[in-house]
């Protein structure tokens, strides 16, 4: 019987349970005791047989016959005990073989499990690294595409709309036709609203103040505009100047603050929101708190629904940072706290 076939015949698969090994050990000890007992009995009967054969020399014929019968009985018992010894030895040998096969099968299964577990862990780590790289690539590509579209809208569409507005104004100043002048006024108003819509789209794609004025000014402008549109009081604590930041950190910090502000406006039912940015050593800390109804931290961990929180975490991870979402002070409201290792090493100690 091959080891594989034997292993399949064992109950409980190839893993050796401790109770099975204990039972095998007890059975082996019993077999050893039986062997020693049978061997002692066989030696005792052999000595008795020899003594009887020696005594036969000095007995009469009838006594010799009875003694010979007794000696024969002793010899038969001795052979029986010898047979028991042989059977017990064979059983002991089989028991040892079974134990060896079970231990070998268990060791092989454990090695296979360990190697399989190590391979699975390596595969999972590789997939996780690939997913992280893909996520970072998608975020970077999306921001680059947003910047390209925003510049195209500003440079090309903005110029075209400005030229159309100038032509409408020129014609309106020179026409004497009242109905035509009224239509030109309406066209100018529609054109003005279109320009405002274009600027809003450009701000959503890429805040122009971020590149020209910096992170603090861009967040101040966004918070002021959001407060005017929603009627919610938004307080800001932003430094006048920040040290030199790594590439991509300013837009990452802005997007995290923007997402946190939008979430507070949409879901928190808050009356006051506070946003702050500060330098903490070589990190930039972004904090957004509100006095709303708070957040369900269990639901916040659900990647299928908490897309905004997931986006913030992915953006922070892209820069080597982290995002913490928790209840606010005294369990009221929500606090979003992000740290980004953004400060240039040479500028970390500079104001």
Backbone torsions as a table, in degrees:
resi	resn	phi	psi	omega
1	UNK	NA	127.5	-178.3
2	UNK	-73.8	163.0	179.9
3	UNK	-63.2	-38.6	-179.6
4	UNK	-63.8	-44.5	179.9
5	UNK	-65.0	-41.9	179.8
6	UNK	-63.1	-39.3	-178.4
7	UNK	-65.0	-38.5	179.3
8	UNK	-67.0	-27.0	-178.9
9	UNK	-79.0	-12.2	-178.0
10	UNK	-79.7	143.0	175.1
11	UNK	-73.9	142.9	175.2
12	UNK	84.9	18.8	178.3
13	UNK	64.9	-167.3	-171.1
14	UNK	-78.0	-11.0	179.5
15	UNK	-76.2	124.4	-177.3
16	UNK	-83.1	121.4	178.1
17	UNK	-80.8	148.0	-179.0
18	UNK	-59.6	-35.7	-178.2
19	UNK	-66.6	-32.3	178.0
20	UNK	-67.8	-46.0	178.3
21	UNK	-62.1	-38.5	177.8
22	UNK	-63.5	-43.4	177.4
23	UNK	-62.4	-41.3	177.4
24	UNK	-62.6	-39.7	179.8
25	UNK	-64.8	-43.9	178.9
26	UNK	-63.3	-42.7	179.4
27	UNK	-62.9	-39.4	178.3
28	UNK	-63.6	-42.5	178.8
29	UNK	-63.7	-39.3	177.8
30	UNK	-64.0	-41.7	178.3
31	UNK	-62.7	-40.3	177.9
32	UNK	-63.0	-41.5	179.0
33	UNK	-63.8	-40.8	178.8
34	UNK	-63.1	-40.7	179.8
35	UNK	-61.4	-46.1	-179.7
36	UNK	-65.1	-41.3	179.7
37	UNK	-64.4	-46.2	-179.4
38	UNK	-63.6	-38.5	179.6
39	UNK	-64.7	-41.2	179.0
40	UNK	-64.4	-42.3	179.4
41	UNK	-65.2	-40.5	179.4
42	UNK	-63.3	-39.9	178.1
43	UNK	-66.0	-39.5	-179.9
44	UNK	-64.3	-43.9	179.4
45	UNK	-68.9	-31.9	177.6
46	UNK	-66.1	-40.8	177.6
47	UNK	-65.1	-40.7	179.4
48	UNK	-64.8	-38.4	179.1
49	UNK	-64.2	-42.5	178.9
50	UNK	-63.3	-38.7	179.1
51	UNK	-66.7	-39.3	179.5
52	UNK	-67.4	-39.9	179.1
53	UNK	-65.2	-33.6	177.0
54	UNK	-70.3	-36.1	-179.4
55	UNK	-73.1	-21.3	-179.6
56	UNK	-62.9	-26.4	-176.4
57	UNK	-65.5	-25.5	-175.5
58	UNK	-108.5	16.4	-178.2
59	UNK	-109.3	163.2	175.1
60	UNK	-76.0	176.0	-173.6
61	UNK	-64.3	-47.2	-178.5
62	UNK	-66.7	-37.7	177.7
63	UNK	-68.1	-36.1	178.1
64	UNK	-63.6	-38.4	178.4
65	UNK	-63.4	-45.0	178.9
66	UNK	-63.8	-40.9	-180.0
67	UNK	-66.6	-38.3	178.8
68	UNK	-64.3	-39.5	177.0
69	UNK	-62.4	-41.9	178.4
70	UNK	-64.5	-40.1	179.4
71	UNK	-64.7	-38.8	178.8
72	UNK	-64.1	-39.8	177.8
73	UNK	-63.7	-40.5	178.0
74	UNK	-64.0	-41.1	178.6
75	UNK	-63.0	-40.3	178.5
76	UNK	-62.9	-41.7	177.9
77	UNK	-65.0	-37.9	178.2
78	UNK	-63.3	-41.7	177.7
79	UNK	-64.0	-36.8	178.3
80	UNK	-62.3	-42.7	179.7
81	UNK	-67.9	-35.8	176.1
82	UNK	-63.7	-40.2	176.6
83	UNK	-61.9	-40.3	176.1
84	UNK	-60.8	-39.6	178.7
85	UNK	-61.5	-45.7	-178.9
86	UNK	-63.6	-44.0	180.0
87	UNK	-65.0	-41.9	179.3
88	UNK	-64.9	-39.1	177.4
89	UNK	-63.5	-42.0	177.7
90	UNK	-63.8	-40.8	177.5
91	UNK	-64.3	-40.1	178.1
92	UNK	-63.0	-42.6	178.6
93	UNK	-63.1	-42.6	178.0
94	UNK	-63.9	-38.8	178.1
95	UNK	-62.1	-42.9	178.9
96	UNK	-64.7	-39.8	178.5
97	UNK	-63.0	-43.4	179.4
98	UNK	-61.8	-45.0	178.9
99	UNK	-60.0	-44.0	-179.2
100	UNK	-62.5	-43.4	-179.3
101	UNK	-64.4	-40.8	-179.8
102	UNK	-66.7	-42.7	179.2
103	UNK	-64.6	-42.1	179.3
104	UNK	-63.9	-42.2	179.0
105	UNK	-64.9	-41.0	178.8
106	UNK	-64.5	-41.7	179.2
107	UNK	-63.9	-42.8	178.7
108	UNK	-63.0	-42.5	179.0
109	UNK	-64.7	-38.9	179.1
110	UNK	-65.8	-40.1	177.9
111	UNK	-64.4	-41.1	178.7
112	UNK	-64.2	-41.1	179.2
113	UNK	-64.6	-42.8	-179.6
114	UNK	-63.6	-44.6	-179.8
115	UNK	-66.8	-39.9	177.6
116	UNK	-65.4	-40.6	178.6
117	UNK	-64.6	-42.6	178.2
118	UNK	-62.7	-40.8	178.4
119	UNK	-65.1	-41.1	178.6
120	UNK	-64.5	-41.9	178.8
121	UNK	-63.6	-41.5	178.3
122	UNK	-63.4	-40.7	178.9
123	UNK	-65.2	-40.8	178.7
124	UNK	-64.9	-41.6	178.2
125	UNK	-63.4	-40.1	178.9
126	UNK	-64.3	-43.6	179.2
127	UNK	-64.7	-39.9	179.0
128	UNK	-63.9	-42.4	177.8
129	UNK	-64.0	-41.3	178.3
130	UNK	-63.1	-42.7	179.8
131	UNK	-64.5	-38.6	178.8
132	UNK	-65.3	-45.2	178.9
133	UNK	-63.1	-40.7	178.9
134	UNK	-63.8	-42.5	179.1
135	UNK	-62.0	-44.1	179.3
136	UNK	-64.1	-40.7	179.0
137	UNK	-63.2	-41.3	-179.7
138	UNK	-65.6	-42.1	179.1
139	UNK	-63.4	-44.8	179.6
140	UNK	-63.7	-42.9	179.9
141	UNK	-64.8	-39.2	-179.5
142	UNK	-64.9	-43.6	178.6
143	UNK	-65.1	-39.6	178.0
144	UNK	-63.8	-40.0	179.0
145	UNK	-68.6	-38.8	176.4
146	UNK	-61.2	-43.1	179.5
147	UNK	-63.4	-41.1	-179.8
148	UNK	-64.3	-45.3	-179.2
149	UNK	-66.3	-41.1	-179.8
150	UNK	-62.1	-43.7	179.0
151	UNK	-65.7	-37.5	179.4
152	UNK	-65.9	-41.5	177.5
153	UNK	-63.7	-44.4	-177.2
154	UNK	-67.6	-45.9	-173.1
155	UNK	-78.3	-41.0	-173.2
156	UNK	-97.9	-58.3	-178.6
157	UNK	-65.1	-39.6	178.8
158	UNK	-61.5	-42.2	178.2
159	UNK	-64.2	-41.4	-179.9
160	UNK	-64.6	-42.6	179.4
161	UNK	-66.4	-36.8	177.0
162	UNK	-63.6	-42.4	178.6
163	UNK	-63.7	-40.9	178.3
164	UNK	-63.9	-41.8	179.6
165	UNK	-62.6	-39.7	178.4
166	UNK	-65.4	-41.0	178.6
167	UNK	-64.7	-42.7	178.8
168	UNK	-60.8	-43.7	179.6
169	UNK	-64.1	-38.3	-179.5
170	UNK	-65.3	-46.0	179.9
171	UNK	-65.8	-40.6	-177.3
172	UNK	-64.4	-35.5	179.6
173	UNK	-70.0	-24.3	-173.0
174	UNK	-106.5	-8.1	-177.9
175	UNK	-86.3	147.3	175.7
176	UNK	-107.7	-2.4	-178.5
177	UNK	-85.2	114.0	-176.6
178	UNK	-63.5	-46.7	177.8
179	UNK	-59.8	-39.8	178.9
180	UNK	-65.8	-40.8	179.0
181	UNK	-62.2	-39.0	178.6
182	UNK	-64.9	-40.9	177.8
183	UNK	-64.8	-38.7	178.5
184	UNK	-65.2	-35.8	176.9
185	UNK	-64.2	-44.7	177.7
186	UNK	-63.3	-40.7	178.9
187	UNK	-62.9	-39.4	177.7
188	UNK	-63.7	-38.3	178.9
189	UNK	-66.4	-43.9	177.6
190	UNK	-62.3	-40.6	179.1
191	UNK	-63.9	-39.2	178.2
192	UNK	-63.1	-42.8	177.6
193	UNK	-65.6	-33.8	176.9
194	UNK	-65.7	-39.8	176.8
195	UNK	-62.8	-42.4	177.9
196	UNK	-63.0	-41.0	177.6
197	UNK	-63.4	-40.6	178.9
198	UNK	-62.7	-42.2	178.8
199	UNK	-63.7	-38.9	177.9
200	UNK	-64.2	-42.0	178.1
201	UNK	-63.2	-41.8	179.5
202	UNK	-63.2	-41.4	178.9
203	UNK	-63.5	-37.9	177.8
204	UNK	-68.0	-37.7	-179.5
205	UNK	-71.8	-47.6	-178.0
206	UNK	-159.1	109.9	-178.8
207	UNK	-62.2	118.8	-176.8
208	UNK	-64.3	-30.5	-179.5
209	UNK	-67.0	-24.0	-178.9
210	UNK	-63.7	-41.5	-179.1
211	UNK	-80.1	-31.0	-175.3
212	UNK	-93.4	-36.8	-174.5
213	UNK	-113.6	-18.7	178.2
214	UNK	107.7	175.1	-174.4
215	UNK	-64.5	-46.9	-176.3
216	UNK	-61.4	-45.6	-179.0
217	UNK	-65.7	-40.4	179.9
218	UNK	-63.0	-41.9	178.3
219	UNK	-69.3	-36.3	178.0
220	UNK	-62.9	-45.0	179.6
221	UNK	-64.2	-43.2	-178.0
222	UNK	-66.8	-43.3	-179.8
223	UNK	-64.4	-40.3	178.9
224	UNK	-63.6	-45.2	178.8
225	UNK	-63.8	-41.6	180.0
226	UNK	-65.2	-40.1	178.7
227	UNK	-64.6	-39.1	178.7
228	UNK	-66.9	-36.8	-177.9
229	UNK	-76.7	-30.3	-173.3
230	UNK	-105.9	-21.0	-177.1
231	UNK	79.9	7.7	178.7
232	UNK	-93.1	134.8	179.5
233	UNK	-72.0	124.3	179.8
234	UNK	-122.4	113.2	178.3
235	UNK	-95.4	143.6	-178.1
236	UNK	-123.3	141.3	173.0
237	UNK	-128.2	89.4	-172.3
238	UNK	-123.4	136.0	178.9
239	UNK	-70.8	150.6	177.8
240	UNK	-65.4	-32.8	-179.5
241	UNK	-146.5	148.8	176.9
242	UNK	-121.0	153.1	176.8
243	UNK	-66.8	172.3	179.6
244	UNK	-62.5	130.0	-176.0
245	UNK	-106.7	154.7	174.8
246	UNK	-64.5	157.3	179.7
247	UNK	-62.7	132.1	178.5
248	UNK	89.2	-10.1	-176.7
249	UNK	-74.4	-37.4	-177.6
250	UNK	-62.9	-47.0	179.9
251	UNK	-67.6	-33.5	177.7
252	UNK	-65.4	-46.6	178.5
253	UNK	-62.9	-40.3	179.2
254	UNK	-64.2	-44.8	-178.3
255	UNK	-65.1	-37.9	178.9
256	UNK	-65.0	-46.4	177.9
257	UNK	-63.7	-40.6	178.8
258	UNK	-61.5	-46.1	179.7
259	UNK	-64.3	-41.0	179.2
260	UNK	-65.7	-40.9	177.2
261	UNK	-64.4	-44.4	179.7
262	UNK	-62.9	-41.1	178.2
263	UNK	-62.8	-42.0	179.8
264	UNK	-64.1	-39.6	179.4
265	UNK	-66.8	-42.0	-174.3
266	UNK	-78.8	-37.2	-167.3
267	UNK	-118.0	-24.0	-168.2
268	UNK	-80.4	-20.2	-173.5
269	UNK	54.6	42.7	-175.1
270	UNK	-90.6	154.0	173.5
271	UNK	-101.3	-20.2	179.8
272	UNK	-141.9	136.0	176.7
273	UNK	-128.1	141.3	179.4
274	UNK	-125.8	131.5	178.0
275	UNK	-124.7	135.2	-179.7
276	UNK	-140.6	150.1	175.0
277	UNK	-133.1	134.0	179.4
278	UNK	-152.4	159.9	177.5
279	UNK	-92.9	131.3	175.7
280	UNK	-126.2	89.3	-176.2
281	UNK	68.3	-121.0	178.3
282	UNK	-94.9	10.0	-179.3
283	UNK	-110.2	154.6	168.0
284	UNK	-107.7	122.9	-179.3
285	UNK	-102.1	128.3	176.4
286	UNK	-116.2	125.7	-176.8
287	UNK	-132.3	131.0	176.8
288	UNK	-129.3	121.6	179.6
289	UNK	-126.2	153.3	176.6
290	UNK	-142.2	166.3	-179.9
291	UNK	-108.0	31.9	-175.7
292	UNK	-82.9	-154.1	-173.5
293	UNK	-79.9	-5.3	-179.7
294	UNK	89.6	176.6	-175.3
295	UNK	-122.7	145.2	173.2
296	UNK	-82.1	103.8	-174.8
297	UNK	-64.4	-30.0	177.2
298	UNK	-66.7	-45.7	178.3
299	UNK	-66.6	-28.8	-179.9
300	UNK	-66.6	-22.1	178.4
301	UNK	-86.1	-5.6	-178.0
302	UNK	-82.9	109.7	-176.1
303	UNK	-69.0	-16.7	-177.8
304	UNK	-81.2	-18.1	-178.3
305	UNK	-119.9	-35.2	-176.1
306	UNK	-86.7	64.5	-176.7
307	UNK	-67.7	-37.7	-179.5
308	UNK	-63.9	-45.3	178.7
309	UNK	-64.9	-39.7	178.1
310	UNK	-62.9	-40.0	178.6
311	UNK	-63.2	-42.3	178.5
312	UNK	-62.0	-43.6	-179.8
313	UNK	-64.8	-41.3	179.9
314	UNK	-64.7	-39.5	178.6
315	UNK	-65.0	-41.6	179.0
316	UNK	-65.6	-42.8	178.6
317	UNK	-62.9	-33.3	179.1
318	UNK	-58.9	-32.9	179.4
319	UNK	-98.9	7.3	-179.8
320	UNK	82.4	17.5	-178.9
321	UNK	-107.2	-159.9	-177.3
322	UNK	-151.9	160.1	178.1
323	UNK	-130.0	131.2	177.3
324	UNK	-116.6	130.2	177.2
325	UNK	-118.3	123.8	-175.8
326	UNK	-151.4	174.5	175.4
327	UNK	-71.4	153.0	179.9
328	UNK	-76.1	-168.0	-179.4
329	UNK	-61.4	136.5	-179.5
330	UNK	58.0	27.3	176.5
331	UNK	75.7	9.0	-178.8
332	UNK	-102.6	140.6	175.9
333	UNK	71.1	-163.6	-176.9
334	UNK	-134.5	143.9	177.2
335	UNK	-124.5	123.9	174.6
336	UNK	-111.2	121.9	-175.4
337	UNK	-129.5	120.6	-179.3
338	UNK	-121.9	138.8	174.2
339	UNK	-121.5	132.7	-177.9
340	UNK	-129.9	122.4	177.4
341	UNK	-74.2	75.6	-169.3
342	UNK	-104.7	-20.3	-173.1
343	UNK	-73.1	129.3	177.2
344	UNK	-58.9	138.5	-176.2
345	UNK	-57.0	-36.2	-178.6
346	UNK	-74.4	-23.5	-177.0
347	UNK	-103.9	2.7	-175.0
348	UNK	-61.1	-33.9	-178.8
349	UNK	-93.9	0.3	-178.9
350	UNK	-90.0	152.6	178.5
351	UNK	-71.7	NA	NA
